Structures are given as structure tokens and as C-alpha cells.
Amino acid sequence: MLKFHNPLLDEEGTRQKALTIAKAIVTRSVLSLNYNNGEKKQIEPFVLGIHKDTGKYILQCLESLPFDFTDKEENWLLLELDSIQNLQTTTIQVSTYRKNYFPLASVMEEVVASIADSQKIV
């Protein structure tokens, strides 16, 4: 069971986003969302954590482009949870392994959910 103890998750909408992302990480589901200026993205979530400098929740993910099964370095993103809108889980599931995946633990104070948790049930 995921436990959230950060005051930033006091708002129900923020808590729901974090839970949706954590479940998608564990089930390896692709998410669709709008980011910042409304830019639509389809992403594979890998790590949800707390940024060590800002204290904000951040998501390390791979932007999935339609019919593009590569994991080019430029498609790896670090998104702030509070800049994500219209978050939805898709029916698409992906492989756990990505050749260019590297955990960004150095920028995270704490990891809430990660690809390493993909065998656990949320």
C-alpha cells in the first residue's frame, strides 16, 4: 500500500493524481495527460518521487509516441505533478524493460513508486 505523508498531497486532486500515476507504474500502463500549457502527451511512467531541492512531486517518464517503440534519450522526461492536467490511464500496457532507462534518484529526496515496485499490488 502506498503511503503519502507530504503536505503537498493534502489536496484530493493532487492525491488522486499521485495514486493514478503510482498504479500505472505498478501495472505498466500508459498514461495520457496535458502538461503545462495544455500540450497533450502519452507517457510510460517509471518513477514518482519528491524533488530534493523543490520538495515537489515529480515523475520520471518516457514519452510514448504513436508507433514508436524506441526509447530515445530525448523522449525521457521529468514532469512536475502540479503541472499535469486531464490525467487518464489508457488500456495500453508496456514492457518493464527500456534500454535507456536510468533512475534519477540523485534528484529525488524520496521515491514514492518506481518500476522496481512493478511486482507489488497497489
Protein Blocks (a to p, Z undefined) as FASTA:
>chain_A
ZZdfbfklmpmklmmmmmmmmmmmmnopacdddehjlpacddddfbdcddfklopacddd
ddddehiabdcfklpccddfklpghiacdfbdcdfbdfklccfkllpmbdfbdfklmmpc
ZZ
